[in-house]
């Protein structure tokens, strides 16, 4: 059996992802907003920096038999775990 986290089977292409426990940036934003607060600038910048680092790493990652790395096609606060 193929052990790659991505590929294609009888139902089409797939990508298996690791389960990561956490809260999305969107949920965090809602909690902060409901409390009448704003996310502190250092926290927001830290999250943005980590997202940029993760995307840069993924984009540069060589894939087997390909010259192009991974491109995340749905970057949104719902898809950023903090």
C-alpha positions, 0 to 999 in steps of 0.5 A, a space after each residue: 500500500 502507498 504510504 504517501 500523504 498525497 496521491 490519487 485513488 479510485 475516487 480521485 486525488 487526496 491529501 492526508 493531513 495531520 490532525 493538529 489540535 488548536 483554535 483557528 485564527 478566525 475563532 480567536 478573532 471572534 473571541 477577542 472581538 466579543 470581549 471588546 478587545 483587539 488582538 495585541 499587535 505583537 501576537 498578530 505579527 507573530 501569527 503573520 510571521 509564522 504563516 509566512 514562514 510556513 508558506 515559504 517552507 511549503 512553496 520551496 519543498 520539492 515533491 517527488 518527480 516534480 520541480 514545484 513545491 506545495 501551494 496552499 490554495 485556501 489561505 484564510 483565518 479559518 485555515 490558520 491554527 494558533 
